[in-house]
């Protein structure tokens, strides 16, 4: 897992990945999530704590996450690192 605490958040993202919610750790920690279809996002932060958002409309959301969990109802997800 990447250490996002060392990430320069004022610089552009270095890459992106399509995300399918699962209990598996992402190949790299993400620093932003693009939501294409409204819904909740359940995720594990880089601190190891699980979080669940309220329903989010489509948009971009800064978050440092290592997992996007199966309880997520939002769709068309892209993670940026």
Buried (B, 14 or more C-beta within 10 A) or exposed (E): EBEBEEBEEEEEEEEEBEBEBEEEEBEBBBBBBBBEEEBBBBBBBBEEEEEEBEEBEEEEBEBBBBBBBEEBBBEEBBBBB
